């Protein structure tokens, strides 16, 4: 057992950085930079190590988010957050799991960097306004306004219904069975009339360059895409970003992570992450906390 506050709060610090950045690699870099900063501090002079470390991580994550903005604007095809393999226990904190979901992470992408940091700190981690203000370099009054604006923005874009993990798992199993067997009708039955499929290959792996909309088009996309590889593909169900998801291996090699959003028992969005540079976060479980 260690008394080092950095070690104690490392999981929290990574989660804060990941929610602000949507990137496992960038979040790990930010946490490492925060550790270097902590190593040069006299702990006896820090009244609240947790608050201090969250402040350092937030500032560094904001700096990183602003520098990668151009990179994301030039990204080939849809940009999806890097998937994160989490333990089954991550889903027990419903609010945290919801904030980590692919759907919510994409909503957070539509905020400005400061709005995103304020929303994450205040709404997900319940950080006091004074501490949020210190982390983002604003006054508490300004942070309250930013928080209100961010909440309104998120509320207008977040999924209408929050499916439970069990409902998501059931729909995902039906989806998996249908694509494994090539059952077109079974696939149509589990897809919502409003379903959208997003595919992120990053210009490295083949992926659909634009969203695919509608159950018939989405069903044909997955059915045709797997037809030529069916005997070489293996699926496993895991927990990604706190929710049930699929890992697809081709000839034993990690190829795709498939996450879904479910409403009223049917799949309303399918997120396929194929960019190999984004798959390091599913090679081993990562601890998340708040």
Secondary structure, 3 states (H helix, E strand, C coil): CCCCHHHHHHHHHHHHHHHHHCCHHHHHHHHHHHHHHHHCCCHHHCCCHHHHHHHHHHHHHHHHHHHHHHHHHCCCCCCCCCCCECCHHHHHCHHHHHHHCHHHHHHHCCCCHHHHHHHHHHHHCCCCHHHHHHHHCCCHHHHHHHHHHHHHHHHHHCCCCCCCHHHHHHHHHHHHHHHHHCCHHHHHHHEEEEEEEEEECCCCCCCCCCCEECHHHHHHHHHHHHHCCHHHEEEEEEEECCEEEEEEEECCEEEEEEEEEEECCEEEEEEEECCHHHCHHHCCCCCCCC
